[in-house]
Amino acid sequence: MVKIAFIGAGSHTFTQTLVRDVLSFPALQDSTLSLMDIDADRLERIETATNVLVDEHDLPATVEATTDRREALEDADYVITMIHVGGVEPVENEVEIPQRYGVNQSVGDTLGPGGVFRAQRTIPTMLEIARDMEELCPNAPLLQHTNPMVMVCWAIEKETEIDVYGICHSIVGTAHDIASYVDVPFEELEYWVAGINHMAWFLEIEHDGRSLYPDLQEAMTDPETYAEDVVRFETMDHFGKFITESSHHLSEYLPYFRHDEDEIDRLVDASAYDPFAEEFEYSPVCWLPTGEYFEQWRSIDHAEGVDEAEMDRSLSRSGEYAARIIHSLETGERRRMNLNVPNDGRLITNLPDDALVEVPCLVDRTGVRPCTIGDLPPQLAALNRSNVNVQSLAVDAALERDEERLRQAVKLDPLTAAVCTLEEVDALVDDLLEANEEYLPAYTS
């Protein structure tokens, strides 16, 4: 029996997915699931949903729920984090204030002014969690889902002794996309992917030993297929490899797509469906216009209890990695999956030694063993470094409470630099510091 602590369990849908994944493995069905959130109402909803699932399948799992983080972490064998610090208001600020300066982020949680500022309010709390782990469950691996993924994991790796593995579903999601574009069953796709989170490269894509890149290049010439993934197809066309994340995400990590209204209009016109047009132009999260998204997020705080009649009671397994990692470490079943881990100067040899990289890792009872990639093609490494530079300075800013580093991180952001003067970036940062003063005590105390 293992104890798995879910920190930030009030993220209801995602926690349900991860719990279902764990319970889908017979070897993990006697686990203790310790659900923790600071919001008692949300915690009660996920506790109810989890107990319904356990009772439905008559499982030996134990379900605990607590608002006390230390209680959840004590003697945990695994810790899963999916927290959000600060609620709706700082996210609105981090998206809408940069827009006034022409920085039109599509999500704003990974890079750009939004990602840099989210790191400043998230890293201190994540370090508190990791330091509690050092005391209460020092041998437990931290399976980390919170964005900005790289910056959070980088800070934990730099400041604590906890083994942290950043987990993201973007590579599996991209593989599904590629399979559909070239009309190959996903299960038969073979791929080798490396880079950084949200900007990892499909270095090899094969089916039955044959490269699928010619097929992908051919698929791009079909207007309907091209319209499904405009930015990623154009990036592949110019730089040679297909990249993870979706087109609307990727468009905010590069300087080429959101800097000019004419270019935005061209890409919107080329896109396949109206929701993409809205989010490409400006939207903080997938598929919803700005106001509707924030209003829906606020409504979660007032949601009523779980509707048990409408619950998915199956033990279907998602494509998320967390439960697979736990299962492999417990049973020895070997798996390969891409995780975010320290580069240590040896995995991707033309990225900085201390960067966080997303590389294939072998996982079994002996642990997590990252695979060595060597050099990325130089143009791909250069694009990765443009994001790593921002991540590095943002981490230093959060750890050292250094406003100068904070400003430099935003000034080096590729999209921000494409549309703002240095003086405008300083004004943008001033506005964000003022608007989010409540959530950034390190810069206001």
N, C-alpha and C positions, 0 to 999 in steps of 0.2 A: 504494500500500500504506500502510495506517495501523496504528499501534500502539495497542492498547486495553489499558489496565491495569485488572485486576479486583482491587480491594483488599478482602480478606475473602472470597476465592473459596471458602473452605471451607464456606460456606453452599451446600451441594452442589446441592440441587434448584433453588434460585433462580439460581445461577450457570449451571447447565445450561440453564435457560430463556433467560437472556440470551445465552449463547453460541449457542444454536440460533437465536435471533432474528437475531443478527449474520450468521451463516452462511447464513440464508435469503435474504439479498440477494446476488445475483451480484456486484454492485459491491463488496461487502465481503468476498468469499470469499478474497482474498489477504491478509487482515489478519494482523498478529501479535497473538496473544492471550496477554498476559502475566498469568498467574495467580499471585496472591500471597496467602499466609495464614501466620500464625505457627504454626499447627498442621500439622506436616509430614505426619501421617497423613491428615488431611482433604484436604490439598493433593494428595497422591499420588492419592487417589480421584478428585478432580475432573480432574486431569491425565489420568488413564487414560480417564475417560469422554469428555473432550474429544477425545483422540486417536482413540478409537473412532469418534466422529462424523465427524471429518475424514477418516479412512481409509475409512469406509463410503461416503462420497460422492466420494472421490478429489479432495479440495479442495486448493488451493495454500496454505492457511492455515499459519502457523507457530505452534506452541504452545510457550510457555515456562512454567516453574513455578519459583517462588523463595519462600523465606521472608524475603528481603531486600526491604523495601519500596522502598528507594531504587533498587535494581536494576530493579524493576518500573516505577517512575515515570520513570526516565531516558529522555528524548526521547519520552515518550508523547504521542500526539495527543489521546487521550481517556482520562479516568479515571472508573471506575465504582466507587462505594463501597457496601458492604453489610456493614459490620463490626458485631460485637457485643463490647462491652468487659466483661470480668469473669466470663463464664461463668454458671452456673446460680444460684449462691448469692445474689448481690445481687438477682436478679430475684425469687427466693423471698421475700427480706426485704422488697422493695419492694411486694409484693402482700400478704403475710401479716401484716406488722406493722400497716399501716393498717387491715386488717380487724379487728384487736383493738379499734380505736377506732370501729368502725362504718362505716369508709370501704370499701365493697365495690366495688372496681374490677373491671371485666370483663377488661381486658388490662393496663392500667397502664404502657403504653410511650409515651404521647403527652402526657397531661396528668395532673393529680392528683399525689399524693405519688410514685407510681411514675415518672411521666414527668419530674417535676422532678429526682428523684434520678438517674434514668438520664441526664439531661442533664449532671449534675455529673460523672459518670464517663466520659461519652462525648465531650463537647466538647473536653477537653484532647487526647485522641488524634486527633480529627478536625482540630484546629488543627495538630498535628504533621504530619499528612498534607498539609494545605494549604500549610504552610510549606516542606515538601520540594518540593511542586509549584512554588512560586514560584522555587525554585532550579533544579529539574531539568526542568520542562516548563511554564513560566510561561504559555504560550498555550493550554494544554489546558483545555477546560471540564471541570468536575467534575460528573458526573451522579450525584446523591446520593440513596440509598435508605434510609439509616440513620435510625431513629427515636430520639428524638423529632425528626421531620423539621424542623419550623419552628425549634426552638431550635438545632439543629445548624447549619442553613443560616444563620440569623440571626447566630450567632457567627462563622462563617467570613466572611460578608459584612462584618461589622463590623471584623474584625481582619486580613484579608488582602486581596490584590489579585486573588485567583482568582475567575473567573466560575463561580458555583455555581448549579445548577438542581436543585431538589428534585423528585423524581419519585415519584408515587404512583398506584396503579391504582384508587383508590376511585371516581373519577368514571366511568371506563369500566364498572366493576362495577355502579355504581348505574344507569347508563344501561341495562345489560342487565336489571336488576331492573325498572325502569320499563317497558321494552318488554314484558316478560312480564306485568306487571300490567294493561296496557291492550291487550294482544294486537296489538302492532305489531311487524313485523320490526325487529330492532335496527339493521340496516344502513340502514333508512329513517328512523330517528329523527334529528331535528335539535335541538340544544340549545346553550344559552349559560349557562355556569356560572361563578360567581365567589364568593370568600369566603376562607377560610383552610383549610389542610390538615385533612382529616377533618371540616370544618365548612364546606363550600362549598355554595352554593345553586343549584338549577336555576331560574334566573331566567326562562328560556323553554324550553319543551319543545313541539316541533311535529312534525306529520306531514302532508306535502303542504300546508304553509302553514297548517294549522289547529292551534290550541293544544290540547294533550292534557291540560291541567289539569282541564277538566270530566270527562274520562274517568277521570283519576286519582282525583278526588273520588268519582266513582261507584264505582270499584273498591274504595275504602275501605269502602263500605257492605256489601260482600260479606264475611261473617264469615271465610271461608277465606282470602281475599286479605288482609284486615286482619290475620289471625293470622300471616301471613308476615313482617310488618314493623311490629309494633305501635308501637314508639317513633317511628319515622320518620313513620308515618301520623298519629300524635297531634301530633307537632311541626308537620307541615304543616297540620293542622286548626286549630291555635292561632296559628301564625305565618305561614301563607300560602304557603310554598314547600317543595318537597321537598329533602332534604338528603343529602349524600354520607355515606359510611361505612354500616355496618350498624347495626341497632337495638341490638345489644349493645354495640358501640363507642360509639355516640352517647349511650347511657344514662349513661355515666360522664363526659361532658363538660358535662352540664346538671344543675341541682339538683333536677329534678322527679321523678326516676324511681327512685333508689336510696337515698333518705333515710329510708325508712319501710318496715317489714316488710309492713304491710298493702298498700302500693302495689306492692311487689315481688311479693307474692302475687297481686294482681289482674292484673299484667302477665304473670306466669308462667302463670296460668290462661287468659289470652287468647291465649297463643302457640301456634303450630301444631305444635310438635314438642318432644319431651322434651329433646334436647340444648340447645335454646335456654333451657329452663327452668333447667338446671344452670348454664349460663354466665351467664344473667341474674342468678341469685342470687349466684354467685361462681365465676369461673373465669378464669385468667390468659391464656388464649389460646383461639382458636376451637375449638369442638367437642370439647374434651377436659376431663375433670375435672382438678382441680389436681394431685393426686398422680400421676395417670397421665401428664399432660403433662410434669412435671418429670422423672419416671423415664425417659420416652422421650427427653427431651433429653439426659440423662446417658448413655444408651445409645449415642448418636451417637459419643461419644469412644472407644467400644470396638468400633464396627462394623468388620466385615471388608471386604475389597476389593470393588470394583464387580462385580456379576454382569452380565457382558457379554451373556449370553443374554436377560436381562430388560430391557435398556436400550431406551428409545425412540430409535430411530435416524433418525427422520424429521427433516426441516427445517421442521416446522410452526411457524408464527409465533404467538406469544402476543399479548396485548393490551398488554404492557409498552411503554413509550415509548423506552427508552434506544437501542435499535438504530435506531428510526425517526429519532431526533434525529441520530444519527451519519450515517445514510444521507442525510437532507435536507441536512445541512451539507456533505457530500462531493459529492453529485450535483446539488444545487439543486432537487430535487423539493420543492415547497411542501406543508407540512402545517400543520394547526392542532391544538394539543393544550394541555391545561391543565398548567402547571408552577408550581412555587413559586419566586417571585422577590421581590426587594425592592419594596416599595410605592413608595418614593421620592416619596410625597406626591401622586402623580398618577394612579395606576391605579384604586384604590378610594378616593375622595376623602373618605369619612367613616370611614376607618380610619386609625390613626396613620401618620405619614410613614415611620417606620423599621420598620414591621411587615413580616413576610413574608406575602405573599398568594398565593392560588392563582387564577390568571386564565388565560384563553385566550392562547396565544402563537403567532405565526406563525414557522415555522422553514424556512429555505432556505439557500442557499449564503452569503447575506449575514449570516447569524447568527440569533439568537433575538430576536424583537421582541414584547414583551408588549403586549396590547391594553388600551386605557383603558376602564374600566367606568363611571366616575362614581360617584355615590352609590348604595350599596345601599339598599333599603327600610330605614327607621330601625330597625325591630324586629330585622331580620336583622343589621345592623351592631352593634346592642347585644349580641346573643348572641355574635357574633364577638369583640367587645371584651372580654367576660368571660373569654375564653380568651387573648386577646392580652396582657391584663394579667399573667397568670401567666407566659406565655412571656417577656415582657420582663424581669421580675424574675429569673426563673430564669437567663436568659442573663447578666444583670449579675452574679448570684451566681457563676456559673462563671468568668467572665472576671476578676472582681475578688477571688475567694476570699472572698466576703462572706457570712458566716453569717446576718447580719441580713436581707439580701435573700433568702437561701434560705428562711428562716422566713416572710417576708412572701409569697413566691410560693406556698407551701403554704396559708397563711391565706386567700389570695384565690381559691384553687381553688373553683369553684362547688359541687362535690359535697362536698368536705371542709368547707366553710363551712356546708353544710346540716345536717351531723350533729355537728360538733365545736365546743366552746367554744375560745376563743383559748388558754386554758391547756392544753387537751387537744392542740391542734395542736403547741404547744411540746414537750409530752411525746412525741408521735408523732415529731417531728423528732429529739429526743434519742435515741429508741430506734433510729431509722434510721441516725443518725450513728454510734452505737456498733456496731450490727450490721454496717455496711458500712465500718467504719474502714479496712480493708485496701484498699478500692477508691476511697477519697476522701482521698488524701494531702494535698490542698490544705487540708482542714479539720482535719487531725490532726497536721500537721508543725509 
